[in-house]
């Protein structure tokens, strides 16, 4: 099998299983081989075992056995369009909800979604917060300014940078991965979800790091306020961490990368960040 064959129908899956059975492979070996090539499109191990057993017993057909009763006619272009419209209107809609809406079986709904609309359900990707258009524009301009500063000396500049940032360490009651799953077409970006239900318990962490790794992590003691003097003390500790962990960095001049929080621009902080060996 090749990477180009990574999107196969059920019948094609069975044909591959049949081939491997005739090669003498076990169901486990067949499953592992198919997963290594097809990845998320591979059939389940249960299906591989079922059809491997049938082929070992002498079955030749890869088609489903005919069933008594009315022939299946629900997989029509009209139903495909209806189901795709429902899914695009509500990316979190469930199979049983679509089945009830259209009065067809959940199995047929799943077949249409996976094989005819080329969609799958994946979990939302966690991001810290939603950026406004102004935030995005400001970040774009900051990036352009940085590129202008770097010029042709990207390695030298990045080696001199020490970044600092604060974050709240909280407990959350986020949406579960199962709850956040949405239908998406292949090639579409995964959905995003945002922080919800912040807990009352939190702890501020201040982290200093450079291109080699973390230099210093400070956890603000409970009941203490982050102010200019406290931050200035952290800068002094960060400077000592640079001396201990990145010898020679100070002599080349450190570029401190930080935001414009009030504690960062306080007089006590500026005294340290305007030192000849440090720039903002």
MARDREN-522853 format. One line per 4 residues: number of its first residue (from 1); their letters; for each residue x, y, z of C-alpha. Coordinates in pm, whole numbers, plus 50000, padded with zeros to 5 digits. Example, Ala and Ser with C-alpha at 12.3 -4.5 7.8 and 13.67 -1.06 7.14 Angstrom:
<atoms>
1) as) 51230,49550,50780; 51367,49894,50714
</atoms>
This chain:
<atoms>
1) xxxx) 50000,50000,50000; 50112,50355,49941; 50029,50687,50105; 49811,50768,49804
5) xxxx) 49569,50489,49901; 49491,50639,50243; 49123,50704,50169; 48963,50365,50099
9) xxxx) 48605,50246,50109; 48491,49958,50332; 48504,49717,50039; 48858,49826,49955
13) xxxx) 48956,49776,50321; 48821,49421,50302; 49012,49357,49980; 49335,49460,50152
17) xxxx) 49255,49234,50449; 49181,48946,50211; 49516,48996,50038; 49707,48991,50365
21) xxxx) 49519,48681,50485; 49631,48501,50170; 49984,48623,50248; 49955,48441,50581
25) xxxx) 49948,48745,50810; 49763,48747,51143; 49480,48995,51213; 49710,49190,51447
29) xxxx) 49982,49219,51181; 49724,49323,50921; 49579,49589,51152; 49920,49734,51242
33) xxxx) 50023,49747,50876; 49701,49923,50773; 49726,50174,51059; 50086,50257,50967
37) xxxx) 49974,50355,50616; 49611,50465,50650; 49642,50616,50999; 49302,50765,51099
41) xxxx) 49136,50617,50789; 49229,50262,50887; 48947,50020,50983; 48903,49919,51345
45) xxxx) 49079,49613,51487; 48736,49453,51541; 48656,49484,51171; 48997,49349,51071
49) xxxx) 48952,49045,51297; 48598,48981,51169; 48687,48987,50802; 49019,48807,50848
53) xxxx) 48826,48523,51015; 48573,48514,50730; 48844,48501,50464; 49032,48232,50659
57) xxxx) 48709,48030,50656; 48700,48046,50277; 48491,48351,50203; 48579,48517,49872
61) xxxx) 48334,48809,49842; 48421,49147,49991; 48063,49265,49959; 47812,49273,50244
65) xxxx) 47570,48982,50253; 47230,49063,50109; 46964,49117,50374; 46593,49042,50352
69) xxxx) 46342,49325,50337; 46328,49652,50150; 46653,49743,49969; 46857,50032,50109
73) xxxx) 46771,50341,49908; 46841,50618,50162; 47191,50690,50034; 47071,50936,49772
77) xxxx) 47207,51267,49648; 46915,51443,49816; 46992,51289,50156; 47363,51362,50113
81) xxxx) 47280,51730,50053; 47038,51740,50348; 47286,51581,50587; 47570,51808,50476
85) xxxx) 47344,52111,50524; 47252,51998,50878; 47616,51935,50971; 47736,52270,50835
89) xxxx) 47457,52445,51028; 47560,52273,51353; 47909,52124,51359; 47834,51947,51686
93) xxxx) 47518,51774,51574; 47503,51405,51663; 47427,51111,51435; 47106,51023,51618
97) xxxx) 46979,51379,51582; 47030,51370,51206; 46870,51025,51192; 46561,51151,51375
101) xxxx) 46540,51460,51156; 46553,51265,50829; 46387,50944,50952; 46673,50718,50846
105) xxxx) 46900,50489,51044; 47202,50617,51236; 47421,50369,51046; 47319,50517,50710
109) xxxx) 47381,50869,50843; 47732,50769,50947; 47794,50609,50609; 47682,50922,50423
113) xxxx) 47889,51156,50640; 48209,50953,50621; 48193,50820,50265; 47993,51081,50074
117) xxxx) 48058,51417,50244; 48419,51324,50331; 48384,51458,50688; 48502,51337,51026
121) xxxx) 48455,51452,51385; 48756,51589,51573; 48810,51765,51904; 48853,52141,51937
125) xxxx) 49207,52275,51979; 49269,52460,52305; 49382,52825,52274; 49423,53074,52561
129) xxxx) 49190,53352,52445; 49015,53514,52151; 49210,53797,51987; 49028,54108,51868
133) xxxx) 49109,54262,51526; 49306,54534,51709; 49511,54270,51896; 49588,54091,51570
137) xxxx) 49692,54413,51395; 49917,54513,51687; 50085,54173,51685; 50136,54199,51309
141) xxxx) 50304,54540,51344; 50520,54418,51633; 50634,54123,51421; 50725,54355,51133
145) xxxx) 50924,54579,51369; 51111,54277,51502; 51195,54153,51152; 51336,54496,51072
149) xxxx) 51552,54482,51385; 51677,54135,51304; 51781,54204,50945; 52032,53936,50840
153) xxxx) 52142,53857,51197; 51860,53623,51300; 52079,53373,51486; 52272,53640,51673
157) xxxx) 51958,53833,51776; 51764,53524,51885; 52060,53407,52092; 52058,53739,52283
161) xxxx) 51684,53746,52360; 51550,53669,52708; 51170,53658,52713; 50961,53715,53024
165) xxxx) 50589,53665,53072; 50338,53610,53350; 50055,53363,53356; 49784,53264,53600
169) xxxx) 49794,52901,53701; 49429,52809,53756; 49196,52517,53784; 48938,52492,53508
173) xxxx) 48627,52296,53436; 48672,52290,53060; 48457,52124,52799; 48565,51765,52752
177) xxxx) 48723,51653,52426; 48413,51443,52355; 48183,51741,52411; 48389,51967,52183
181) xxxx) 48401,51731,51885; 48272,51875,51556; 48232,51750,51202; 48497,51884,50963
185) xxxx) 48596,51818,50605; 48943,51692,50528; 49182,51984,50500; 48974,52215,50722
189) xxxx) 49139,52363,51029; 49038,52205,51361; 48783,52394,51572; 48893,52602,51871
193) xxxx) 48759,52634,52223; 48821,52893,52489; 48868,52901,52863; 48552,52863,53065
197) xxxx) 48447,52862,53429; 48762,52995,53594; 48811,52879,53949; 48861,53111,54244
201) xxxx) 49196,52944,54318; 49486,53081,54115; 49860,53142,54136; 50072,53382,53929
205) xxxx) 50385,53242,53767; 50655,53458,53606; 50881,53278,53361; 51209,53392,53204
209) xxxx) 51347,53190,52913; 51582,53213,52615; 51659,53004,52307; 51831,52743,52523
213) xxxx) 51544,52689,52767; 51389,52814,53091; 51610,53040,53301; 51383,53120,53596
217) xxxx) 51029,53048,53719; 50887,53247,54010; 50554,53180,54182; 50409,53489,54346
221) xxxx) 50347,53407,54716; 49984,53412,54818; 49885,53752,54958; 50173,53929,54781
225) xxxx) 50114,54196,54516; 50316,54208,54197; 50460,54562,54183; 50758,54742,54038
229) xxxx) 50993,54654,54324; 50895,54287,54324; 50949,54270,53949; 51283,54449,53982
233) xxxx) 51392,54178,54229; 51288,53916,53971; 51500,54089,53706; 51798,54072,53938
237) xxxx) 51734,53699,53990; 51696,53652,53614; 52028,53829,53557; 52195,53594,53803
241) xxxx) 52031,53297,53628; 52177,53416,53296; 52522,53441,53456; 52493,53088,53598
245) xxxx) 52328,52912,53304; 52440,53107,52995; 52796,53220,53053; 52905,53497,52817
249) xxxx) 52551,53603,52730; 52565,53925,52934; 52884,54037,52766; 52709,54016,52426
253) xxxx) 52416,54223,52557; 52079,54082,52656; 51760,54184,52475; 51467,54162,52719
257) xxxx) 51142,54082,52541; 50843,54181,52755; 50507,54353,52725; 50409,54699,52853
261) xxxx) 50254,54588,53182; 50281,54856,53449; 50527,54656,53660; 50754,54620,53355
265) xxxx) 50768,54996,53297; 50793,55099,53665; 51093,55310,53764; 51251,55034,53974
269) xxxx) 51226,54792,53682; 51356,55038,53425; 51674,55090,53625; 51770,54729,53565
273) xxxx) 51644,54693,53209; 51833,55005,53095; 52163,54863,53219; 52435,54869,52944
277) xxxx) 52416,54491,52917; 52038,54481,52883; 51796,54636,52637; 51415,54632,52603
</atoms>
